[in-house]
C-alpha cells in the first residue's frame, strides 16, 4: 500500500467533507423561504450555483471515500468483489 496515496486521499476526504458542510450551510441560507423569513433578497442564480457546487463536492467526497476504502481493502488483503457479492446477497434476504 502506498502511504502517500492513503495520506493524500485521507486529506481529500477531510477537505471535501468540510467543503460539503460549508456549502450545505450556504445552500440553506440562500433558500427562498429562509430569505423571505429573514427579510433577505432571494437570488435564484446564486442559490442554483451553490446547489451545483454542493452536488459536485458531494460526488468528490464519495469518490474520495471509495478510494480510502479501496486502499484499506488492498492493505488488509480483502477481495472487494467477494465483499460486494456477500453484502448484495445479504441485502436480498
N, C-alpha and C positions, 0 to 999 in steps of 0.2 A: 504494500500500500504506500502510495506516495504521500508523505506527510504534508508536503506543500499543497497538494490538491485538497486534502482534508481541511487544513487551516484556511485556505482560500475560500472553499465552499462554506465553511462554518461562518467565516466573516461575512460572506454574501447573504447567508440566511439571516444573520442578526441585522445587517444594514437594511435589507429589503423588508424584513419584518417591522422594523421601526418606521420605515417609509410608508408601509401599508397602514400602520396605526395613525400616522400623521395625516395621510390622505383621507382616511375614514373620518377623522375629526373634521377636516376641512370640508369634506363632502356633506356631512351632516349640517355644518354651519352655513352652507350655501343652498340648502334645500328651500323650496318655495315656502312651505309652511313655517319653517324656522325663521326665515326672513320676515314674513308677514307678522308673526307673533312678536318679533323683537323690533319691529319698526325699521327694518333694513330694506334697502333696494335689492330686488331679486335680479340676478344676471344669469339668464338661461345658458348663455355660451360658456361662462365661467364654470357653472355647475356641471355642464356636459364635459368640459375639458378635464376637470378634476375627476369626474367619473371614468373617463378613458384612461387617465394616468393610474387611477386606483386599480382598474382591471388589469392593466399592464404589469404593475408591480405585484399584484396577487399572483399572476402567472409566473413571473420571475421567482417569487418566493416559493411557490410549489415546485418549480423546476429545481431550485437550489436544494430544497428538502429531499427531492428524489436523488440528487447527486450525493448528498450526505448518506442517505440510506444505501445507495449502491456501493459507496466506499466502505461503509460499515459491513455490508454483506461480503464484500471482497476480503476485508480484513479478517472476518470471522469464518471465512470459507463456507458461506451459506449459499446454496444454489437458489437464486432468486426465482427461477422458473418453477422449481418444485414448491417453493413457498407460496407463490401465486396460485398454483394448482390446488394446493392444500386448502388455502383460505377461500378460493372460489367454490370448492366443494362444501366447505363449512357454511358458507352463505346460503347455498341452495337447500340446506337441511331445514 
